[in-house]
Amino acid sequence: MSSCEPLRVPMPLDRRIALAVFAVLFSLYLLTFNGLFRSIDELALFSAAESLVQSGSLARPQLNFASYHNPVGSLEPLYPLITTPLYALAVHLPTVSTIHVAMLLNPLLTAITAALLYLLVRQLGYSQRVSAGVALTYGLATLAWPYTRTFFREPLLGLLWTAALWAFSRWWETQRPLALAVCLGLLLLAGTAKLTSLVVLPVYIVIIWWRIPPEKRRVMAGLLIALLILGGLLLVAMFRVRNQPLTSLTGTVLNYQPGPALQRIYGLLLSPGKGLFLYSPVLLASVIGFWRFRHRRPAEAFIAGGSLLALLGLYSSLLDWYGGVAWGPRFLVPVIPLLALPLAEVFASRRTIVLVGAAALALLSLAVQAAASTATWTEYYDRLAMRFPQPERTVGLDMRQLRRSPVLGQFRIWSPATLDLVWWHVQPEDGIMVMDRRLLAVLGLSVALSGVYLTVGLGPRVAGKLSPISYTRWQAALTVLTLIGLAAGTIALLVRAADGVQGYAGIRLSDVRQIAARVGDGGGMPYTLITVSNEFGFHLIKGYLKGRFTHYWFSPYQREGFEPVLTGAEEVQRLWLVVDRGHMPPDASGRDLEYWLNTHAYQLSGEWVQDYEVLGYAMPVGELAMRPVSHTWRNGITLVGLAQESQTVQPGALLRLEFYFTRVSPVAREGNFFVHLVSSQGEVIGSHDGPPQYGAAPVSTWQEGEIIRDRRALVVPGDLAAGTYDLVVGFAEEGGLVPLSGADAFGPPWITVGQVIVTIPQQ
């Protein structure tokens, strides 16, 4: 193997062009941003990032519901870790959605990958225009563009693999150990984002071994063995993180079946359902250019081709080879920037037929990506899946069913009504089309500034008409304007999207925002949020949760295992339960968790936000000492004991109380138990009323002589005057606060069971 000498180019100009490539692509990605998760895997990655910031761990109590509906395994830590700075910033910004800020990651990563790809192609000896053409083709005419609208890990792997190849190419030319160390370090780092990426390590080891002179191979052998051991340890560590046994890996290897594997390879490359060349037709031109590229840059061609073969070999052994519910072959997205390298040979060709053919494929591929990046692709896919369950394994593998391909289907359904851009979409709850022209103007200006910046960088004739000083100043001014345009577009997008994102059918943005504001209104104190929902789209609320919190999400079908919700940080005082009644399945009550909380915590409030029941609780603080009380009400219920957290409280504080009841009559009936503070002037400070244990323990189920403990909490108003208040309790009719009455009643409807002293702290 031999390598051509890279062109010696002025690096400052190349850096400016790389920045321009980044700016053009990132501004276009902002223009097609939609800020919605379509997969449980995306929610899992976001939840891991949320947990890293909120609790410092990768635990994901937000996904407890998934085991009942759509199981998702543990994930490697790198992608959530990279997301944490974005999340940590957004969770303190009241005007933006944390989900939207986090989803800026893939547009950033993909635009950076394209800029680095430009530098790599330049390093390989191609002209600036050819290099920029390759980078822009990758960014706009391949699957890279649609995947900027996702929260998958593949764009991160694409960046790490591109950077690793860049470092390898430097080592290949200079033989500097540092470049090789960077290359191998990046490959190992990619394993912490997705452990399957380690499959490309053998490809690099083979080419590195070939390049090393015979007299140095003994030393290098030890280093490569150490690398393999390190990779193996990393593999074991990632399996432990994912809670998977290593036997699953050995079983996959030992059970490899060539017949099904070949069919899956066909599926990944050529099939109507998931074929890479159907979803990115421009890569056919890359295949044409590969032969010449192999002669000019054999090492890089070996790595690009070897990486593709390694991925095909790995994923062809898996049942979910197609990458789940995703646009195109998701698992092949990381290798696309490497596969785009041979396009440099095609773009550098002087043969008209080659250039025309490449341009035609590029335009076709651009149309495919634009259709998927501006309108929801799940609409056609859902129709296909309803008629053909798991279409990737059925009609998706049949070339005779090409007309049913999601690629062609996307073109058929594409219309203004299917657009799902932040600035242009149809609201699912009322069908009204939204077009935010102001946001479009800001984003369009950012695209225009970036395009001018790139044009100037690639147009030396224009620059040559200016003096060196004026040209330098012009470039600096244009750089600043471009960066300001990107910043303005990003800020405008995030602010406008918080109020105007498309959302999901059956989920009203105004409802989830109101709930998030209610549960987060705690003066900056940490809180625990528990949600019970059967609807994936309900995760939209996570974008509007601010401050410090822990989020648990349970399925309505879960009956037990709720203890972790009360094991939060000691400083947590408030707990919120939100039950999605509007999407409750008919065979589930959704009451199991509520009733469990009623017996273990102190319910403070209850309200409704449309179809969502929002219940507030105070956390338990340990056992309270009970003192005996004896009073029987007209409904046949007797109060036999009372536990009071404290007799002295301050305004704004919580007062926890526990009441112990028994029934003295076989015909005892329900009633709403109330707890009030009453001043000497007759002022009443009420609490949240409800039957004993708020319905968790119906009176009709009490056994004779059984003691029922009922937890209550009272919020002392922040402006309450100092003084001594009577603690008054009693029962009222279920329909209101009318005291219970009747011919067989005895005793007063309410009694005073103690006193509470309110004190004002000294300044």
N, C-alpha and C positions, 0 to 999 in steps of 0.2 A: 504494500500500500504506500502511496505517496500523497502528498498534499500540496496544493498550490499555495503560493505566498499571498497572504491577505493584503488587500490594498492598504496603503498608508494614507489615512484620511485625517483631516483636521477634526480632532475629537470635540472641540466646543460646538462646531456646527452639527455634528452627529448627535450630540446631546440635545441640542435645540430641536432637531427634527424628531428625535425620540420623544421629547416632551410634547411636541405638536401632535404626534401620533396618539399619545396618551390623551391629550386634550380633546382631539376630534372624537375619539371613540367614547371617552367617558361622557362627554356632553351628549352624544347620541344615545348612550345607554340611559342617561337621565331622561331623555325625551321619551323613551319607551318603557320607563319604570312603571311597575304596577303595584309593588309592595304587598303581594299576597302569597301566602304559602299554599301549595297545592298538594303537599305530601306530608305524611306523618314523620318522615325522616327529617324534613326541614324543621318541623316543630321540635323534634328531639334535639337537634343541634342547637336551636335557639334556647331551649330549656336548659341545656347543659351550660351555655354561656350565662344565662340568668342565675343559675345556681352558683357558678364560680364567683360571680360578683356578690350575690346576696348572702351566701353561706360559706364560700370558700371550698366547695366540694363539687364533684360531678354528679352527685345524687340528683335524680329527677322525679321528685314526687308529683310534678306537674303531669306525668304520663301514667299515673296509676290506672287511669281509665283505659289505656291502650290495650292492656292484656285482655280486656273483655270484648274489644272491637277490632283493633288492628295492631297486633303485637309489634313492638320495635325493640331491638336489642341495644346493648350498651355500645358506645361509640368511642373512638380514639379522641384524645384531648386537644390536639393542636388547633383544629378549626374553631371550636368554642373558645379556646384560649386567645386566639387572634381576634375574636369577636368582642372579648371583654372590654377593651378600651372604648369601643363604640357604644356598647350597652351601658357602661359606667357613666359615660357622658350623657347619654339620652335619658337615663332614668331620673336625672335631676332637671331635665328641661321640660317644663309643663306644656309647651306648645307643639311638641312633636311626638310621634309614636316611636317607641323603642324598637318595634319590629321594623319600621321603615329605615331607621338609622342602621340597624344591623344588616338589612338587606342591601345597603350600599357597598358591603364588602365585596361581593362578587363583581359588580361593575368596576370597582377599584382594581381588584386582582386581575381581571381580564384585560383591562386597559394597560396595566403595568406589564402583563405578559406580552402584549402586542408591542409595546415600546422596547422591551428587552429582546423580542424576536427581531425587531429592526436592527438593533445593535449586533445581534448574533449573525444575521445575514451579512451585515457590513463587515463583520470580523471574518467571515468566510470569503470575502473578496468581491462582493457584488456592489453595484453602484447604489447611490442613494435612492434613486427613483425605483429601482428594482426592489431594494430592501423595504422601502415604504410601501410598495405595492404588495409585497408578501405580508407585511404586518397588517395592513388594512384589509386584505383579503381574509386573513385569519380572523380578524376582529368582526367582520361584517358578513362574510360569505360562508361561514362554517357554523357548526353548532355552538361555537363560543358565544355568539350573540344571544340566542334564546336562553342560554344558561346564566346570563347575567341577571335574568329575572327570577332566579331561583336562590335557594339557600343551601344548595348542595356543596359537597367538598371538592368536586372534580375541578372547578376553576383554580383552587389552591394547588392541587396536584399539578395542573398544567403549568402554573408559574414555577413551582419548585423544579419540575423536570426541565423546563426551558432554562432556568438558571443553572441547573446542574450541567446541561449540555454546553452552555456558554463557558462555564469554568473548565469543563473537559476540553473544549476546543482550545482554550488558552494553554492548558497543560500540553496538549498535543503539539502545539507550535513551539512552546518555550521550555517544556520539561521542568517547569518550576513545581516543586512539591506542594507549595501552598495552594496552587490552583487545583491540583488533584485532591488535596485535603478538603477544599471547599466543595468540590464536586461530590465526593463521597459523603461528606457531612450533610449536604442537601438531600441526597438520596435517602439517607437514614432518617433525616427529619421528616421526609414525606411519609415514612412508615408510621410516624406518630399522628399523621392526619388520616391515613387509611392503610392498614397493615398490608393489604394486597399489593400496594405499590412497591413493596420490596421485591416483587417478582422480576423487576428490571435489573436488580443488582448483578445477577450472573451475566447479563449482556455486557455491562461495563467491565466486569472482571475479565471476561474473555478478551475484549479489545485492549484493555490495559496490559494484560499479560503478553499479547502479541507485540505491543509497542516497545516493551522493555527489552533492552539489549541482553543477550544471553549471559554476559558476565554479571549483570545485576539482578538476574531473576531469582537467585537464592534469597537475597534480602527481600525482594518484593514478594516472594512466596509467603514469607512469614507475615508481612503486612496484610496481604490479601486473606490469609487464613484468619488473622485477627479480625479483619473486617467481616468475614463470614460468621465468626463467633459472635461478634457484636450485633450483627444483623439477626442472628438466631436468638440472642438474649432479648433483643428488642421485640422480636416476633412473640416470644413467650410472654413478655411484659404486656404487650398489646392484647394477647389472648386473655390474660388475667384481668385487664381493664374491661374487656368486653364480656367477662364472665363466661368464656367459652372454653371447653376442654380442647387440648391439643389433638385429642383423638379425632376430632372433627376434621382437622387438616389431613391427618394421615389417612383417614377413611376416604376423603375426597380423592387423594392421590392414588390410593390402591384400587378404587372403584372406577377409575377413568375408563370410559367406553368410547372407542374411536368413532363408532357409527353415529351415536347422538352428538358427539363432539363436533364432527364435521357438519352436521346439520345446523348446530348452533353457530359455528363459525360463518356458515353461509348466512344465517339469520343476522349476525352482527354486521356483515359487510354488504350483502346484496339483497336481502329479503325486503318485500314491500312494507313489512311492519316495522323493522328496526335497522334496515341496511344503512350503513354509514355513507355509502356513495349515493344513496337516494336522498338522504337528509343533507348531504354536503356535496353536491355534484362537482364542485370545483376541484375536489380531491382526485377526480379522474385525471385532470390535467397534471396533478402532482405525480400520479403513477406514470404518466408519459414522460415527465421530466426526470424521473428517478434514475433512469439509465445513465444519462449524462451526469447527473449529480453524483452518482456512485463513482464515476471515474474522476470527477473533480474533487470531491470531498468524501472519500471512501469511509473514513472513520465515522463521520457524522451520519452518513447513509446507513452504515451498519447499526448504529445505535437507534436511529429512527425506525428502521425495519425490524430490528431485533426487539425493540420495545413493543411494537405492534404485535409481533408474533407471540411474545411472552404474555401479553394481555389476552390475546385470543386463546392461547393454550390454557390459561387459568380460568377464564370465565366460561369457556366451552365445557368445563367440567361441572358447572353449577346449574341447578334447576332454574334459578332466577337470573340467567345469563343476560337477560334483556334490561335489567336495572329497574324493575318495578314500573310503576305508573310514572313515566317520564317521557319527555319529548326525545325520540331517537335513542340510539345506543349510549346511554348515560355513562357506562363504564369505559367507553373509548374516548370520552371528551378530553382526558388529560394528555393523550398522545397526539391530539390534533395539531398543536403548534409544531411538533416535531415532523409530522407528516406534511406540513405546509412548506417545509424547507425546500424540497425539490421544485416548488413553484418558481423559485428564483431562476432556475435554468430555463423554464418556459418563458418567463417574462423577459429574460435577457436574450431570447432568441431573435434573430433577424429575419426569420421566415414568416411571411405574412399569414400563411394558413395556420401556423401554430399560434400566432398572436390572436388572430380572429377566433379560432376555436377556444382558446383560453378565455378570451373576453366573453364569449357566448356562455361558457360554463360558469364563469364568475357571475354574470348577470342572472342566470337561472338560479344559481345558488343563493345569490343576494335576495331574490324574490322569495325563495323558500324560507329564508331566515326572517325576512321582513314580515311575512304572513304569520309566522309563529311568534314573533316578538311584538306584535301590535294587537293581536286578537287572541283570546283564550283558545288554546288548543284542546282543552279538556272537554269542550262541548261536543266536538265530533268524536273524540275518543270514548266518551261516556255512551254515546249512541251506539258505537261499534261494539263496546263491551257488553251492552245490554243484549245485543243480538248474538254476539259470539263471545261468550265468557273466555277470559284470558286470550284475547285475539293474537298476542305475540306468538303463542304456541300453535295457533290454528290457522286462520286465514292470513295471518301475518307472515307465515312461512311459505305460502302458496303463491308463486309468481302469477298464476292464472287469476289471482284475486288482486292484481295490482291496482285496479280501480278503487279498491277499498283501503288503500294505503292512507294513513293519517296525513301524509304529505299532500296527496291530491285532495283528500277530504278537507284539509285546512283551506285550500284555495276555494273549494265549493262553498263553504260556509262563511268565508271572509266577507264582512260587510260592516258598515258603521255601527250596526246593532251589536256586533260581536267584539268590538274594540274594548280592550280592558286596560287602557292607559290611565294614569292618574288624571290627566287633563281632558280625556275624552272617553267616556264610558256610559253605560246604561245602568241606572240604579236598580238592583234586583228587587227591592221591596215595592217599587211603584212603576218601574218601567220607563222612568223619565230619563232622557238623554242629557248628560252633563258635559259641557264643553267649557273649560276654564281658559279663556283667551288670554288673560293676563299671565297665567303661568306659561302658556305656550309662547308668548312673546319673550319672556325672560329666557326660557330654555332655547328658543330659536336663536336669540341673540348670542347665547353662549356657543351654539353650534357654528354660527357664522364667524364669530371671532376666532374660534379654533381652526376653522377651515382656511381663513385668510392667513393665519399664523403658519400653517403647514404649507400653503401655496408659496408664501414668501420664502420659507426655508428651502423648498425644492426648486425655486426659480432663480438661479444665479444671474440670468439676464436682467431681471428687474433690479437685483442688488447691484449689478455692475454699473448702472447708470447713476448711482449715488456715491458720494464721497465716502471714504472709510469711516469718518467720524459720524456723519449723518446716518449711515447704514447701521452702525453699532447702536446709536441712540434709538433708531427706528425699531431695531430688533428688541432692545430692552423695553421700550414702551409697549410694543405689541405683546411681549411676554407678560408684562404686568397686566395689560388689559385682558389677555386670555385667562390668566389665573383669577382675576377679579370676576370675569364672566362665569367661570366654573364655580367659584364660591357662591356667587349670587344665585346661579341656577340650582345649586344644591340646597341652599337655605330656603329658597322659594318653594322648591319641590317638597321638602320635608314639612314646611309650615302648611302649605295648601293641602298636602295629602292627608294630614292629620284630621282635617274636617271633610275632605272630599274623596277619600279612597273608595273604590267601587264596593268592596265588602263581599258578603256571601248571601245567598238566598236564605231568607228566614232569619237573618241577623241584622237588626237595625243598629247603625253606627251610633245614633243618638242614645239608644238604650245602654249599650256597653260603655259609652263614655260617661253617662250618668252614674252607672254602677261603680265604675272605676273611681270617679270623683268622690262618691259617697264612702267607699271603703278606705280610700287614701286620705280622707280628711281627719287626720289624727294629730295635727300639729307637729309632724315630723317624727313621731314615735313609731318604732317598728310594729308591724302587725302581721297577722297570719290570715291568708285568704284561702278558703276552701270552696271549690266549685263542684257542683254535681250536674253533669250534662251528658247528653247522648249525641251532641252535635259537634263535629270537628271545627266548623266555622266559628264556634264560640271562643276559640283561642284569640280572636280579634281583640278581646278585652286585655290581653297581656300587653299590648302595645301602649296602653294608657295607664297602666299601673305604675305609680311613681313612689319614690322613697325606698325605705328598707322593709322588705317583706319576705315571707315564705309562702309559696303557692302550692297547694295540693289540689289535684283534679281527680275526682272519683267518678266511676260509672254508676248510673242508677241501679245497676244489678249487683253492686258490691254490698254484702250484708255484714261484714265484719272486717277487722284489721284496721280500725281507725285510730288506734292508740298513738301513732307517731305525730298526729296533728297537735297534741298537747305537750310534746317534748321539745318545743322550740326554745329560743333564747330566753333567759330570765327576764330581760327587759321588755318582752312582748306582753302587753296587757290586753290588747283587743284582738278578737278573732271574728272573722266574718264568714258566713256561710251563704253562698249564692246558689240557688237551685233553679235550674232551667226548666220550668214547668211547661213551657211552650213546645219543647221537643221531647217530653217525657214519653218513653215507650209505653204502650197500653198494658204490658204485663209487669210493670215496675211502678212502685209507689214513690220512690225517691225520698222516703221518709226515714230510712234506716239510719243514715248518718245524722240527720237532724235529731232524732230521738236519742241517739247515743250521746250527742253533745248536750242535750237537755239534762242528762243524768250525770255528766262529768264536768260541765262548765256552767257558766251563769249567763242565761239569755238576757240581753239588755234591750233589744229592740227588734221590731219586725215590720217590714214594709214591702210594697210591691213596686217594681219598675216594669210596667207592661206585664209580660208573662214570666218575669223573673222574681222569685221570692228572695228577699235580702234580709238575713237575720244577723244581728250583732250579738257577740258574746264577750264576757270577761273571762280571762284565763283563771284557772284554779290556783290557789296559793298555799295549799296544804290543808290539813284537817283543822276545822274550827271546833272550839269547845262548845258542847251543847249544854243548855240549862233547861230544866223542865218547865213546861207551860201546860195549862189545862183549860181548854175552851172548846165547846161544841157548837157548831153553827146549825142553822136551820136546815141545811141540806144533808145533815147526818154525818158530817165530817168533823173529826176532833183534832185539834192542834195539841200535840203532846210535848213538843220541844222546839227550841229555837237556838241557833248558833249565829252570833254576830261577830263579824271580823274585828270591829273596833267601835268604841263608843264615841271617840273623838275623830272628826274628819275635817278636812279643809275644802273650801270651794273648788270645784272641778275634779274632786277625787271620786273614786269608786267605793261603794260600800257593799261588800258581799254578805249575803244572809243565807241561812239554811233553815228550812222549816220541816218539821217531822209530823206527818199526819197518820191517822188511822180512821177506819170507818166504824161507826157504832150502830149503824142501822142497815139492815139488808136492802133497804130501798134508797140508800144514799144516792144522791144525784150530782151531776156535774155542775160546775160553776166556775167563773173566772176569779181566780185569787188575785187580790191586789195588795200592794205594799205602798204606803204613802208616808211622807214626812209632813207633819202638820205643826205650824208655828202657833205661838200663844195668841196671835191675832186671827187664826183660822186659815192662814195661807196654806194651800195644799201643793206639795211637790210630789208628783206621781212617778210611777215606774211603768215598765212594760207588763201589762196584765195578761193573764191566760190561765187555763186549767192547770192543775198540778202536773209538773214536769212538761208543761206546754203540749199536752196531748200524748206524751210518751207513756203515761200510766193512767189510762181511763179508770175512773172510779169503779166501773162495773167489773173490772178485772182484779180489784183488791180482794185479798183473802181476809177473813175475819181475824183481827188481831195483828195483821201485817202492818209494819211501819214503813211508810213511804217518805223518802227524803226529797225535798223540793228545793232546788237552788234558785235563788233570786239575786239580782244586783240592782243597785240604785245609783244613778249618776247624780252627784250633788252639783247643782248649777254653779257655774263659775262666778256669778254675781250674787249668790245667796248671802244674805246678811248673817253676821255672827249671832249665835244664840243657841238656845236649847229647843229641840224639836221632838215632838212625840212620834214614835214609830207605830203607825196605825196599819192594821191588816184586816182583811175580811174577804168575803165572797160576794160576787154579784152575778146576776143572770148572764148567760152566755151572750145574749143579744146586746148587752150594754152594761152600764155601770149602775143599774138599778139594784139596790140591795135585795137579796133573796127574802122572800116573804111567803106566808102561807098559813093556813089555819093550824097546822101541826108544828109551826116553827116555835123555837124557844131560844132565848138569849138575844143580845143585840146583834145587828148585822155586821158590826166591826168592833174591834177592841184595840186598846193600846197595849203593846207588848214590851215597850222599852222606850228609851230616849236616846237621841243622838245630839251630841254637842258639836256645833260648827264653829271652828276657830279661824281667825284670819292670821296668817303667818306674819311675824314681825319683819319690817323692812330693814 
